[in-house]
Amino acid sequence: MYKVFLPAIAAVAMLALCAPAMAAQDDPANIQSLASAFPSGPDHGMPDGTAGGDGAMYPGAPDLQVASSLVTAGGTPGNFSIVQALTAFAGPTVANAEVAKLTKQYGAQRVSSYVAVQNFAVNDAVRIATAGGITFPAPRLHGAALATRVVTLGLLNGTYYEGYMLDHVVSNKIHMAVMSDIDAKYGTVADANYHLISDQAHYDLAQALGATSVGLAAYH
């Protein structure tokens, strides 16, 4: 697909994951200063509905098998890595190429924030679910099968929305709790940026897997 080197992934991951602890306003994942860079609104920094990254609310029960398999693809509970998950989904060549492509498209600062916020979101969702007494099943989905299932759960009228996927995987209640935690820790702009880049990244993943009918959300 693309040909890039592993350091492209490592550099972005290191920016997001290896920075020293500091006050929220000094955290490189907090990009409130970039508020004018993309459309904003009242939905955790995004426009409402399909104009933003949530699409619509899914009120049903979560797909805990996907949740468990996704967490496992990204590492161990509490130590999720979206870079590791992308590699598990589609292999290192596609994963490397996607990080390089997103960095060229959005810039290193926004991609660094996206990686940190995505990792935090998964870890926080697991924390909230576990504290609420939810037991996750043993993971059974791997690789392209898991990636396809994740993308499919985010489809609303054929278009992928990160928030709609999160409702399906962890429930709308936990999704909303995680978004509030992101807002408090990193700011609403980082929350919106996370959804926006996720929309693009999952669209790209779908194309790489051959699901060319998947649509790209306007918020990307």
HELIX and SHEET records of a PDB file:
HELIX    1   1 PRO A    7  LEU A   17  1                                  11    
HELIX    2   2 ALA A   24  ASP A   26  5                                   3    
HELIX    3   3 GLN A   32  ALA A   37  5                                   6    
HELIX    4   4 GLY A   49  ALA A   51  5                                   3    
HELIX    5   5 LEU A   64  ALA A   73  1                                  10    
HELIX    6   6 ILE A   82  ALA A   90  1                                   9    
HELIX    7   7 PRO A   92  TYR A  106  1                                  15    
HELIX    8   8 ALA A  108  ALA A  131  1                                  24    
HELIX    9   9 GLY A  143  LEU A  153  1                                  11    
HELIX   10  10 GLU A  162  VAL A  170  1                                   9    
HELIX   11  11 ASN A  172  TYR A  186  1                                  15    
HELIX   12  12 THR A  188  ALA A  208  1                                  21    
SHEET    1   A 3 LEU A 155  LEU A 156  0                                        
SHEET    2   A 3 THR A 159  TYR A 160 -1                                        
SHEET    3   A 3 GLY A 215  LEU A 216  1                                        
END                                                                             
